[in-house]
Amino acid sequence: MYIVNDRIGQMCNRLFAIIPIIAHAIEKKNILLITSFTEYIALLENKHSKNVIFGSYKLLLKILLKINNYIDTTNIFKFVSGWNTIDDYKHLVIKHKQQILKVLKINSEITTPIDDLFSHYNSSIKIGIHIRRGDYKTWRNGQFYFPVILYANIARELMKQFQTSNTVFYISSNENIDRNLFNGLKIINQHQQSSPFSDLYALSKCDYIFGPPSTFSQFASFYNDVPLLFIMDKDPLVKINSFSPIIFQDHFKNGQTLNIN
């Protein structure tokens, strides 16, 4: 049994940390116990599958104490760090993506309201805007803490490029924003208070996503093969053909990789 217990970063950092280990467990038919996702477990539909068990550290201790009285556990349990395997298992993530997504299927209590909401926009081009604020004010000295008006201007530029008024936008942010800055744009409004869980799934339902570098938008892209574009500075050149889905953390389907200097 392999065990992942490293709690590095927030929700989507942890998802990308466990994805390579899940891929390896599927490939080798190993059992994997993940105790590093307890704070976000409500995101997931399934708490266990054929190869993967999501549990608490208390569960791990309970297992260890129960069997340690009978057998030597030295060679049975192996603690692994997802971040240390990211590059090694890239090929396995690509190979086993569909099975990985079954393990990480988002809870129907989250998906059903969003599916209902988005059903009203089936014929529209749906663009997800990920406005990362909050902690980005200090992360890397605010390198990607962009003014909200920048996102609104990019949205307007994309609407021009699509050459259709049937373009709608979903706004996801970890901070309250002034939506008046988006006047003139069609915004998908939720009927209930959004959450990081619902925002993540809603972004994955869009046809395109743009925002600053973040594992949050990366996972949304990875989950449903949504073309993604990172905004890297305050004067971006935005073109529709620059969007591409994430196939692996920091790796795009078009061969580009995320490099932050």
N, C-alpha and C positions, 0 to 999 in steps of 0.2 A: 504493500500500500504506500502510495506517495501522499505526502501531506504538504499543503500550501498554507502558510500562516503569516506571510509577510504583508503588512498593511501599509502599502506605499501609496500615498496620495488619496484622491477621492474616488468616487464610484467608477468612472471609466478608465482611470489609471489601473485600478484593480482588475477590471474586466480584461484589459489588454495584457495584464500580468499573468492572468490564469489561462487565457486562450491558448498559448503554446503548450502548456502543461496538459490541458484538456485534449489537445490534438495528439500529444504523445501518448496519453492514456488510452485513447481510442485506437491508435496505431498498434500499441503493444498489448492491448487488452488488459491493462492494469486497472486497479481500483485507485481512485483519487479522492481524497478527503480535503475539502476546501473550507478552512475556518477563518478566512480573511475577508469574508463578504457578508458577515452577519448584519452590519448596519444597513445594508442595501438589499437584504434577502427578499423584501416585499416586491422588488422589481421582477422577480422570476416566477414563472408558472410552476416549475418543477423543482423540488428541493433535492431530488435524487433521480438518477437514471442508471443505465446499465453499468457505466464505468465511473460516474461522478456522484459524489455525495456532498451536499452543502450542509455544514453543521457548525456548531459553536466550539470554542476551545474547551468548554466544559465537557462536550461530547467526546472530544479527543482524549481528555484525561480519564473519562469514565471507561473508554475502551482500553486504554493502556493499563489502568489499574485492574480491570477485570481479567485480562489475559496474562498480565505479567506474573501472576501467581502460578501459572501453569507452564508457560514456555518462555524461552529467551526471545525478546522482541527486537534484538539488535539488528537482525537481518530482515525483519519483516517490514518495519516502518522506515521511510526515508523522507526527511524534510527537504523540500526543494524551494527555490526562489524563482518565481516566474520571470522576473526581470533578467535573470542570468541566462535564460533559455530563449529569449525572444528571437535572436538572430539564428540560433541553431535549428529551431523548429519551424522556420518560415514555410518550408515546403510542405510540412505536415498540416499547417493551418490551411493552406490553399487546398490541399488534397481532401481534408476532412471538414471543410467549412460548413456544409449542410448539416452534418451531425453535430458540430459545435453549436450551430444556431438552434438545434433542437434542445440541447442542454441549456442554452441561455435564452430560451423562449420567454418573451416578456408576458407578464401576468395578464390574463384576459380582463381582469378588473381595470387594468390600465388601457389596454388596447381597444376594448369595445366602445367606450365613449369617443375615443379619438377616431376610430373607424367610422362611427356614425357622423361625427362632425365633418370629416373629410369626404364623406359620400356626397355632400352637397357641392363638391368642387371637382367631380370626376372629369369634367371636360376642360378644366382649367389647367394652366401651367402653374404648378405650385412651387414656390421658392421659399426655402427655410432660411431665416436670418438668425444666426447665432451671435448674440451680442454679449460677449463675455466682459463683465465689469468686475465689481467687488475686488477679489484678490488680485486681479490683473493690474490694479493700480500700482501695486508694489512689485509684482513678479517681473523679474528682469528690468527693474527700474521703470516699469510702465511702458515697455517697448510696444506692447500690443493692446494698451488701454486706449482705444480709439474713441473719439467723440461720436455720439449717437448719430449726429447729422451725416457722418461719413457713410454709415450703413444705409441711411435713407437715400442718399445720393447714388450709391451703388445700385440700390433697388430700382431707382428711376432709370438709371443707365441700362440695366438689364431689360426693363420693360420696353425700352426703345429698341434694343437689339432683337427682342422676340417679335417686335412689330405687331403686337396684338394687345387689345385691351383686356383680353381674357386671361390675365396674369394675376395671381393672388399670392400673398405673402403670409408666412407664419413667423411670428417673432418669438424667439426664446431668449430669455435673459435671466441672469442671477441677480438682477437689480431692477427696481422700478424705473421705467423710462418714460420720457415725454412722447406719447404717441402722436401728438400734434405735429411732430417733425415728419411724420409719414402721411400727412394730408395729401389727398389725391391718389393714394395707392389703396388697393383693395386688401384689407387685412383680415385674415381668418381669426375670428374671436372665439375663444372657448366660452362655454356656458358656465363653467365652474372654475374655481381657482386652479391654476396650473401648478405643477410640481416638477422637480427634476425628472421624475420617472415619465410623466406624461409628455413633457417637452422632448425628452430623448426619443420617445416613440413617434411623436408628431413630426420631428425632423426627419425620421426615417421614412415617413410617408410622403415626403415632398419629392418633387422631380429633380430639384437642385438644392444645394445647401452652400451658403458662404458664411465666413466668419474668420476670426483670428485663429492661429494654430491652437488646437485643443483636442484632447482625446474624446471629449464629449461629442463633438460633431464628427470626429473620425469614427466612433462606434456607430452613430446613426447612419453614416455612409456605409460602413461595413455590414450592418444588419440587413439592409435592403438594397445594396448595390446602388446607392444614390450618388451621382456625380457631385463632388465637393471641390470648392475653391477656397484656399486660405488667403486672407488679406494680410499681407506681410508688412505694409507700411501705410502711411497716411496719404499716399498718392498712387493708388494701385491702378494697374492697367487691367481692366476686367473684360474678358472675352468669353463668350459661351463655350467656345471650343477648348478653353483652358480648364474646364471642370472635368474631374475624373473620379471614379469611385475608389475607395480605400480597399485594398486587398489584404493588407497586413499593416500593423501599426507603422505610421510614417511612410508607407509605400502606396503609391497610386497605380491604378491599372494601366495608365499611359506610360509607366516607367519612371515617372518623377518621384523624388523622395523629399521628405521634409528635412531641411537643414536650417537650423536656427543659429545665426552667428551672434 
